[in-house]
Amino acid sequence: MATVLAVVFAITTAYCAFWWLVTYISMLSALFYALDKGVPQPTDDEIKVYTSRVIRALFRRKRGKR
């Protein structure tokens, strides 16, 4: 039983690691594109505002669902 759990854990870990890497590469690509195009970097206040906005959007309950 322990071997089966270890295999399941290894598979799920590899799956999560793969998608983390895909996301990381995508974010760096977008960052490099913005820097190359001369998009101004956000201020500290803008970063705080948008970070809190994203967190609220991620954890907001969907209306009509319990």
Sequence and secondary structure as in RCSB ss.txt:
>XXXX:A:sequence
MATVLAVVFAITTAYCAFWWLVTYISMLSALFYALDKGVPQPTDDEIKVYTSRVIRALFRRKRGKR
>XXXX:A:secstr
 HHHHHHHHHHHHHHHHHHHHHHHHHHHHHHHHHHHHT     HHHHHHHHHHHHHHHH   TT  
